[in-house]
């Protein structure tokens, strides 16, 4: 068994696609619209060279899949940055930070030394939290 996809809720799939491909440099892995399912769009992206795992940029569905109260709860969590997090790793956090910043990524935290390495954070246009880490210590098993 392997992980294939992880999902993030997004307010606007086109805006999310532009952010993840244009600013983060991710590549589209799947972009399929199913008219027979009310034009449901399956949209996935991942970093270049990492084809086996993708992030699903999922539009928040309306009724009947999700009732209005649940939709509002998801949107509230997204606004706070607590609807999902993507953890990215890099060999050079500070250099990656500068590169992403030059592409217009707005960071919530600048690179800082942590017990496990160098870490910083930013959010996507929908409010999802993204962590970028240069891991210095091996993961515990």
C-alpha positions as CSV (number, residue, x, y, z in Angstrom):
1,X,0.0,0.0,0.0
2,X,1.3,3.5,-0.9
3,X,0.0,7.1,-0.7
4,X,-1.2,8.3,-4.0
5,X,-2.8,11.7,-3.2
6,X,-3.5,14.1,-0.4
7,X,-6.3,16.6,-0.7
8,X,-6.5,20.4,0.0
9,X,-9.8,22.3,-0.2
10,X,-9.6,25.3,-2.5
11,X,-11.9,28.2,-3.1
12,X,-11.1,28.5,-6.8
13,X,-9.4,25.7,-8.7
14,X,-8.0,28.1,-11.4
15,X,-6.5,30.4,-8.8
16,X,-5.0,27.4,-6.9
17,X,-3.6,25.9,-10.2
18,X,-2.0,29.2,-11.0
19,X,-0.4,29.4,-7.6
20,X,0.9,25.9,-7.4
21,X,2.2,25.8,-11.0
22,X,3.2,29.4,-11.5
23,X,4.6,30.3,-8.0
24,X,5.7,26.9,-6.6
25,X,6.7,25.4,-9.9
26,X,4.6,22.3,-9.5
27,X,3.4,20.3,-12.5
28,X,-0.2,19.2,-13.3
29,X,-0.6,15.4,-12.9
30,X,-4.3,15.2,-13.7
31,X,-6.9,17.7,-14.8
32,X,-10.1,15.9,-15.7
33,X,-13.7,17.3,-15.8
34,X,-16.5,14.8,-15.6
35,X,-19.7,16.2,-17.1
36,X,-21.7,13.2,-15.9
37,X,-20.9,14.2,-12.3
38,X,-22.0,17.8,-12.6
39,X,-18.7,19.0,-14.1
40,X,-16.7,17.7,-11.2
41,X,-13.1,18.5,-11.8
42,X,-10.3,16.2,-10.5
43,X,-7.2,18.4,-10.4
44,X,-3.8,17.2,-9.1
45,X,-0.4,18.8,-8.9
46,X,3.0,17.8,-7.6
47,X,6.7,18.9,-7.7
48,X,8.7,18.1,-10.8
49,X,10.2,14.6,-10.6
50,X,7.7,13.4,-8.0
51,X,5.1,11.7,-10.1
52,X,4.0,9.1,-7.6
53,X,2.3,11.4,-5.1
54,X,0.1,14.4,-5.9
55,X,-1.9,17.1,-4.1
56,X,-5.6,17.2,-5.1
57,X,-6.8,20.8,-5.4
58,X,-10.4,20.0,-4.5
59,X,-13.2,22.6,-4.9
60,X,-15.6,22.7,-2.0
61,X,-18.7,20.8,-3.1
62,X,-22.2,22.0,-2.4
63,X,-25.3,20.0,-1.7
64,X,-26.0,17.2,-1.8
65,X,-22.3,16.2,-1.2
66,X,-21.8,18.8,1.5
67,X,-24.5,20.7,3.4
68,X,-24.3,24.4,3.9
69,X,-23.2,24.2,7.5
70,X,-20.3,21.9,6.7
71,X,-19.3,24.1,3.8
72,X,-19.1,27.1,6.2
73,X,-17.1,25.1,8.7
74,X,-14.6,24.1,6.1
75,X,-14.3,27.7,4.9
76,X,-13.8,28.9,8.5
77,X,-11.0,26.3,9.0
78,X,-9.4,27.3,5.7
79,X,-9.5,31.0,6.6
80,X,-7.6,30.1,9.8
81,X,-5.1,27.9,8.0
82,X,-6.3,24.7,9.7
83,X,-8.1,22.8,6.9
84,X,-5.0,21.1,5.8
85,X,-1.2,21.4,5.6
86,X,1.3,20.3,3.0
87,X,4.9,19.7,4.3
88,X,7.6,20.2,1.6
89,X,11.3,19.4,2.0
90,X,14.2,21.1,0.4
91,X,18.0,20.8,0.5
92,X,18.3,24.6,1.1
93,X,15.4,26.3,2.9
94,X,16.8,29.8,2.8
95,X,17.6,29.7,-1.0
96,X,14.1,28.2,-1.7
97,X,12.5,30.8,0.5
98,X,14.2,33.6,-1.5
99,X,13.3,32.0,-4.9
100,X,9.6,31.6,-3.9
101,X,9.5,35.1,-2.4
102,X,10.8,36.5,-5.7
103,X,7.9,34.7,-7.5
104,X,5.4,36.4,-5.2
105,X,4.8,33.8,-2.5
106,X,3.9,35.6,0.8
107,X,5.4,34.0,3.8
108,X,3.8,33.8,7.2
109,X,7.1,32.8,8.8
110,X,10.7,33.3,7.6
111,X,13.3,30.5,7.7
112,X,14.3,29.8,11.3
113,X,16.6,27.2,12.9
114,X,14.5,24.6,14.7
115,X,15.6,21.4,16.5
116,X,14.9,19.4,13.4
117,X,16.4,21.8,10.8
118,X,15.4,25.1,9.1
119,X,11.7,25.7,8.6
120,X,9.4,28.4,7.2
121,X,5.8,28.7,6.3
122,X,3.3,30.3,3.9
123,X,-0.3,29.9,2.8
124,X,-1.9,29.3,-0.5
125,X,-4.6,31.6,-1.9
126,X,-7.3,29.5,-0.1
127,X,-5.6,29.8,3.2
128,X,-4.0,26.3,3.4
129,X,-0.9,26.1,5.4
130,X,2.3,25.0,3.7
131,X,5.6,24.3,5.6
132,X,9.0,24.2,3.8
133,X,11.7,22.4,5.7
134,X,15.4,21.7,5.3
135,X,15.6,18.6,7.6
136,X,18.9,18.3,9.5
137,X,18.1,15.4,11.7
138,X,17.0,11.9,10.5
139,X,13.4,11.0,11.1
140,X,12.8,8.8,14.1
141,X,11.5,5.3,13.2
